[in-house]
Amino acid sequence: MKPVLLLLTACLASGAPPDSKLHLVTDVRLPGHPVRFDYQGLDADHHHLVIAHMRDDALVVVNTADGRTVKVLPEVPTVRGVAVGGDRIFATALPDLLVVFDAAKLTELGRAHTGRAPDGVAWDGTDRRVGVSDQGDGTLSILSEAGLGARTVVPLGDATGNVVYDARRHRFWITVEHHGAAGTLAAIDPRRAAIERSFDLPGDCKGAHGLLLHPDGGSAFVACEDSDTLVRVDLATGATRTGPTGHDPDVLSLDPGLARLYVAAEAGPVSIYDMAAAGVTRLATQDVGKNAHSVRVDPSTHHLFFPLASGPDGMPTLRIMTPRAP
């Protein structure tokens, strides 16, 4: 581990409160062309961060300790969503694919067909199913046998955004768009492949897309990319509260240990929220780099990872930041 990272880890262990401001740890050059990145998956067991280099048709696997590139997994066309679970890496790819890798060996295990324009992906570790949001079809694909088995389709609306798995309730949650009407947040029973319940999102949530569950399981956060809004949904009652984000919010990531929620945006600024507070409480907004619309937190170190298509030298860069002053 680099000395600066060792110092930051020691500061975190000291118990000093986090800043609202993020501090740069280091910029690490990434392989490939200076083109768009998308989602990231954290493999805590192998200390790997898996980054979708969307327009480079590849997954870039880096070491979470220092950002060093471990391996590039090529030939994943227009890769978008990434999830890690069950010792596998799952990636959605256009026009209609789920690509599955062995997380330890970093070798491809197979491919399965999804609906059109798959985006988000989530792992059901209980029944070894994979949920894929088919954005272009407005459906959820549920694939058995750890992603390489039979596919079941759940129709939901005109388009779907991201999907997450709720291990407490054994449900997939997914954001849904309905043209001419408010979007919804739907809970899907993966065993019956059926909608269990659905909550209407407020009218000022346009383009419901990004999604994360609060660590306590009581609420969900939805990023509305067309209206620069974050919605918090009570998963028991459906009650909602809203707050502003940066322009065109996309990927969300959370740090349970520091009770921080991070919402990255296409325009570059990341919004930082206090998850311990009721409702939607924004602490700060910070510009972390051009088109830094993807963020991932490593809860063990509290480091944040922002893959940038064009870093300081104009080339792909992994920007690593921390909420602690070095």
Buried (B, 14 or more C-beta within 10 A) or exposed (E): EEEBBEBBBEBBEEEEEBBEEBEEBBBBEBBBEBEBBBBBBBBEEBBBBBBBBBBBBBBBBBBBBBBEBBBBBEEBEBBBBBBBBBBBBBBBBBEBBBBBBEBEEBEBBEBBEBBEBBBBBBBBEEEBBBBBBBBBBBBBBBBBBBBBBEBBBBEBBBBBBBBBBBEEBBBBBBBBBBEEEBBBBBBBBBEEBEBEBBBBBBEEBBBBBBBBBBBEEEBBBBBBBBBBBBBBBBBEEBEBBBBBBBEBBBBBBBBEBBBBBBBBBBBBBBBBBBBEEEEBBBBBBBEBBEBBBBBBBBBEBBBBBBBBBBBEEEBBBBBBBBBBEE
